[in-house]
Amino acid sequence: MNDKKIKILTASLLMLWAIVWTPALFSDTLTIFDDLDERLFHHPTIRQFANELPWPNLRDYRSATTPLYHLLMSPIALVVDSTIMPLRAVNFCLSMGAVWACLRALTRWGNPTTACIGTLLVCTSPYFVGPAVRLSTDNAGLLFVFLLFGVSHHRPSIGNRRSALVAAAAVLTRQIHLWVVLPMAYTHWRQRRRVHRSVAWLALPVAVLIPLLVVWGGLTPPSFAGGHQRGVNADALVMFLGVLGAHAWCAAPWIARGLTARRSRTLVPPVIALSVGLLVIHTMPWVDEPSRIGGALWSIARLTPEWLDVPAAFWVTVPIGALTLLALWTHPSASHGRLLLIAAIAFAAVNTMSGRAYQKYYDPMALFFIAAYLQAQPPFSNTQRQRIAWALPIIWATGLLVISIKRVYG
């Protein structure tokens, strides 16, 4: 597929996505989680910073995240007198940028058609759509993360600088994105096969965060320390594996093929045992009101029978999520699979530092890992199986679209 066709495909995807969700920007009747976040946290913080320009007070403000998003939005708020619609429009454009960056990253690993299918999985998620139509740091952070995965590495030194700058922007938008340092380090090692002086660029995402941690005296602004800083939070690991496992069915043919490969089949039993052991020692339900903290997966899980105080839904999805991580390692492109596995493990590990375990924290990235896993896959020898395999992610993207439309438009 030539560059012109790729551009047409990209433009068509972005235009269709924008047409579907633009009307939601003008609705004042939404009751989605993100509408609450907009009213209670992000809009007030943007207004605060706008009123304090040119020197906003970063010691404490009404958001649990790092301040780059609010700082960038505050001059716009000053110009439009903090009117909500222009700010939503800018936020929506950032989300469109995240869709484009996701497609660009996936195209780097596969062909544009499969990348488009993978991008549809991500951008139809209700946990991507919600932050697109309401003020939120979520998709702005994802924009930088997806850009990071799509950075070209024609010259390693330039690639490291670009990666470091994009990673720093991701961390300054949401501190939880510090996880990107580990896949960056793997990429550096894969390029050099030794420690090179350019590895110093990996310190930049950490360095930009340290002054804020010192000023806050913790991982979040002081106003949010009580709710978000509770030590290592096993809920986050359970939720990530559960969400990953819940979505993994759409990649089942490839995952099954990966798990039956010689280098992974002996690891299947211990991986299942470890995931089951996690559920055996983990206490549920969680601290906060379950339907709020858990999202759709938890809401469904509450309707299923319990064993050892754990809903049956998690006894299914968590082991499947763990096996999906194993399948990443056995990707036919070894370096690609290792990058995805390292990124997924780093993402899960860093998220355990948050006292919250909202599904929205994990859903788009879980879908991105699955979408990335679908790239560069060799075809199945059976034509019918090949068609079914690609039909599954298309069906699930359609299902997610229907869920999102119902959630946003009622």
DASUL-V521126 format. One record per pair of residues at least 6 apart in sequence whose ideal C-beta (glycine too) atoms are under 8 Angstrom apart, sorted by sequence separation. I is the first residue (numbers start at 1). J is the second residue. D is the distance in whole Angstrom. If there is no record, write none. Layout:
I:J:D  I:J:D
This chain:
24:30:7  61:67:7  80:86:4  109:115:8  122:128:6  123:129:8  130:136:7  131:137:8  153:159:4  171:177:5  192:198:8  213:219:7  216:222:6  219:225:8  258:264:6  259:265:7  287:293:8  305:311:7  306:312:7  331:337:3  380:386:4  49:56:4  63:70:6  80:87:7  131:138:4  132:139:6  152:159:7  170:177:4  171:178:5  218:225:5  248:255:6  286:293:6  291:298:7  294:301:7  304:311:5  305:312:5  330:337:6  354:361:7  379:386:5  1:9:8  48:56:7  106:114:7  107:115:4  110:118:8  131:139:5  151:159:6  188:196:7  217:225:8  220:228:5  286:294:7  290:298:5  291:299:5  304:312:4  307:315:7  329:337:6  48:57:8  58:67:6  61:70:7  103:112:8  106:115:4  171:180:8  216:225:8  219:228:7  220:229:6  259:268:6  290:299:8  302:311:6  304:313:5  328:337:5  329:338:7  331:340:7  380:389:6  76:86:7  77:87:6  128:138:8  152:162:8  167:177:8  170:180:6  188:198:7  219:229:6  301:311:4  351:361:6  56:67:7  76:87:6  127:138:8  128:139:7  151:162:5  188:199:6  218:229:6  291:302:7  301:312:8  351:362:7  49:61:7  103:115:6  106:118:5  151:163:5  290:302:6  301:313:4  328:340:4  329:341:5  48:61:6  103:116:7  106:119:6  167:180:5  300:313:6  301:314:6  328:341:4  48:62:7  56:70:8  73:87:6  76:90:6  128:142:8  167:181:7  185:199:8  188:202:7  56:71:7  148:163:6  151:166:6  45:61:5  102:118:8  103:119:4  297:313:7  325:341:6  328:344:6  45:62:5  73:90:7  102:119:5  167:184:6  185:202:6  44:62:5  45:63:5  49:67:7  56:74:7  73:91:8  148:166:5  184:202:6  347:365:6  147:166:5  148:167:6  325:344:6  374:393:7  99:119:6  102:122:5  164:184:8  297:317:7  325:345:7  41:62:5  42:63:6  49:70:5  53:74:6  102:123:7  163:184:6  181:202:6  184:205:8  40:62:7  41:63:5  45:67:8  49:71:6  53:75:7  144:166:5  148:170:7  371:393:8  41:64:8  99:122:8  144:167:7  370:393:8  46:70:5  49:73:8  50:74:4  99:123:5  163:187:7  181:205:6  285:309:8  45:70:5  49:74:4  50:75:7  53:78:6  98:123:8  144:169:5  145:170:5  180:205:7  181:206:7  284:309:6  344:369:5  144:170:4  283:309:7  284:310:5  343:369:7  42:69:8  46:73:5  50:77:4  178:205:6  284:311:7  42:70:7  46:74:6  49:77:8  50:78:4  160:188:6  178:206:7  280:308:6  282:310:7  141:170:6  144:173:6  279:308:7  340:369:6  47:77:6  98:128:8  284:314:8  46:77:5  178:209:6  279:310:5  50:82:6  141:173:4  145:177:6  148:180:6  156:188:8  159:191:8  340:372:5  95:128:7  140:173:5  141:174:4  144:177:7  340:373:6  153:187:7  171:205:5  175:209:6  241:275:7  47:82:5  141:176:8  145:180:6  156:191:5  170:205:7  171:206:8  279:314:6  46:82:7  95:131:7  96:132:8  137:173:6  138:174:7  141:177:6  148:184:7  156:192:7  168:204:5  172:208:6  279:315:6  336:372:8  337:373:8  95:132:4  137:174:5  161:198:8  164:201:4  167:204:7  168:205:5  171:208:6  172:209:7  175:212:8  241:278:8  153:191:6  160:198:5  163:201:7  164:202:7  167:205:4  171:209:5  43:82:8  160:199:8  165:204:7  168:207:8  276:315:8  279:318:6  336:375:7  91:131:8  92:132:6  102:142:8  156:196:8  161:201:6  164:204:4  168:208:5  238:278:7  278:318:7  336:376:6  43:84:7  46:87:7  91:132:7  92:133:7  98:139:5  101:142:8  105:146:5  108:149:8  157:198:5  160:201:5  164:205:7  237:278:7  238:279:7  328:369:7  98:140:8  101:143:6  104:146:7  105:147:8  108:150:6  156:198:7  160:202:8  331:373:6  91:134:8  104:147:8  275:318:5  276:319:6  333:376:5  43:87:7  91:135:5  95:139:4  98:142:5  102:146:5  105:149:4  175:219:7  234:278:7  238:282:6  275:319:4  332:376:7  88:133:7  91:136:7  94:139:6  98:143:4  101:146:4  105:150:4  175:220:8  324:369:8  328:373:6  331:376:8  332:377:6  88:134:7  94:140:5  97:143:5  101:147:5  104:150:4  238:284:8  275:321:7  324:370:7  327:373:7  331:377:8  332:378:6  88:135:6  235:282:8  272:319:5  275:322:4  87:135:6  91:139:8  95:143:8  98:146:6  234:282:5  271:319:8  274:322:7  91:140:7  94:143:6  101:150:6  324:373:8  272:322:7  84:135:8  235:286:5  246:297:6  271:322:5  272:323:7  235:287:8  271:323:6  243:297:6  271:325:8  239:294:7  242:297:6  268:323:7  271:326:5  230:287:8  235:293:8  239:297:7  268:326:7  26:85:7  239:298:8  242:301:8  267:326:6  25:85:7  298:359:7  73:135:8  264:326:6  297:359:6  25:88:5  264:327:7  293:356:7  294:357:7  295:358:6  296:359:6  25:89:7  259:323:6  293:357:6  294:358:8  295:359:3  264:329:7  293:358:6  294:359:6  295:360:6  264:330:4  292:358:8  25:92:6  70:137:8  259:326:7  263:330:6  69:137:4  255:323:7  258:326:8  259:327:6  287:355:8  288:356:7  295:363:7  255:324:6  258:327:4  261:330:5  22:92:7  21:92:8  69:140:5  242:313:8  245:316:7  246:317:5  249:320:8  259:330:7  286:357:6  65:137:5  68:140:8  69:141:8  242:314:5  245:317:4  248:320:5  255:327:4  258:330:4  244:317:8  245:318:6  248:321:7  251:324:8  254:327:7  258:331:7  18:92:8  63:137:7  243:317:8  245:319:7  246:320:8  242:317:4  245:320:3  246:321:8  248:323:8  65:141:8  238:314:7  241:317:7  242:318:5  244:320:8  245:321:3  248:324:4  241:318:5  244:321:4  245:322:8  18:96:6  243:321:7  245:323:8  17:96:7  242:321:6  245:324:6  238:318:6  241:321:3  244:324:5  240:321:7  241:322:6  244:325:7  14:96:6  17:99:6  241:325:8  14:99:6  13:99:7  14:100:6  46:135:7  10:100:7  13:103:7  43:135:6  10:103:6  42:135:4  32:126:8  42:136:6  42:137:7  34:130:4  38:134:4  33:130:6  34:131:5  37:134:7  38:135:4  32:130:5  37:135:8  38:136:7  34:133:7  35:134:5  37:136:6  34:134:4  244:344:8  6:107:7  68:169:6  10:112:8  32:134:7  34:136:5  9:112:6  13:116:6  30:133:7  9:113:8  30:134:7  34:138:8  68:172:4  69:173:5  24:129:8  66:171:7  67:172:7  68:173:5  6:112:5  13:119:7  17:123:6  66:172:5  5:112:7  9:116:6  13:120:8  66:173:6  240:347:7  241:348:8  296:403:8  21:129:6  25:133:6  65:173:7  66:174:6  240:348:5  24:133:4  65:174:5  66:175:5  1:111:7  65:175:7  1:112:5  21:132:6  237:348:6  240:351:6  1:113:7  21:133:6  236:348:7  237:351:8  236:351:4  237:352:6  236:352:5  243:359:6  247:363:8  233:351:8  234:352:7  236:354:6  239:357:5  244:362:8  255:373:8  233:352:5  238:357:8  239:358:8  243:362:5  247:366:6  251:370:5  254:373:7  232:352:5  233:353:7  239:359:6  243:363:6  247:367:6  250:370:7  254:374:7  232:353:7  233:354:6  236:357:5  233:355:6  235:357:4  239:361:8  240:362:5  244:366:4  248:370:6  251:373:6  233:356:8  239:362:6  243:366:5  247:370:6  251:374:6  254:377:6  257:380:8  233:357:6  230:355:4  236:361:8  244:369:7  121:247:8  228:354:6  229:355:6  236:362:8  240:366:7  244:370:7  228:355:5  253:380:7  227:355:6  228:356:6  121:250:7  227:356:7  253:385:7  219:353:7  219:354:8  253:388:7  254:389:7  253:389:4  253:392:7  252:392:7  251:392:7  250:392:5  251:393:7  66:209:7  249:392:7  250:393:4  67:212:8  190:335:6  250:395:7  66:212:6  250:396:4  249:396:7  190:339:8  247:396:7  186:338:7  187:339:7  186:339:6  58:212:7  65:220:8  59:215:5  60:216:8  64:220:5  183:339:6  186:342:5  58:215:6  59:216:7  64:221:7  63:221:7  183:342:5  61:221:6  64:224:4  182:342:6  183:343:4  60:221:5  62:223:7  63:224:8  182:343:7  59:221:8  60:222:5  61:223:8  59:222:8  60:223:6  64:227:8  180:343:8  182:345:8  183:346:6  64:228:5  179:343:7  182:346:4  181:346:8  180:346:7  179:346:4  127:295:7  179:347:5  126:296:7  179:349:7  179:350:4  178:350:6  179:351:8  176:350:6  176:351:6  176:353:8  176:354:6  176:361:7  145:365:8  138:360:7  142:364:6  146:368:7  142:365:8  149:372:8  109:333:8  138:364:8  109:336:6  131:360:7  130:360:7  127:359:6  127:360:4  128:363:7  127:363:4  128:364:5  126:363:8  127:364:6  125:363:5  125:364:6  122:364:6  125:367:6  122:367:5  121:367:5  122:368:5  121:370:7  122:371:6  118:368:8  121:371:5  118:370:8  119:371:7  118:371:3  117:371:8  118:372:7  118:374:5  117:374:7  118:375:7  33:292:8  114:374:6  115:375:7  114:375:6  33:295:8  109:372:6  114:377:8  110:374:7  106:371:6  110:375:3  102:368:7  106:372:6  109:375:4  110:376:5  105:372:8  109:376:5  110:377:8  102:371:8  106:375:6  121:393:6  117:390:7  120:393:8  124:397:5  120:394:8  124:398:8  126:400:7  118:393:7  121:396:7  125:400:5  129:404:4  133:408:7  114:390:8  117:393:5  121:397:5  124:400:4  117:394:6  120:397:4  124:401:4  126:403:6  130:407:7  126:404:4  129:407:8  130:408:7  121:400:7  125:404:7  129:408:6  117:397:7  124:404:6  120:401:8  126:407:5  126:408:8  33:358:8  34:360:8  33:360:7  32:407:6  32:408:7  30:408:7  20:401:8  27:408:8  27:409:8  24:408:5  20:405:7  24:409:7  23:409:8  21:408:7
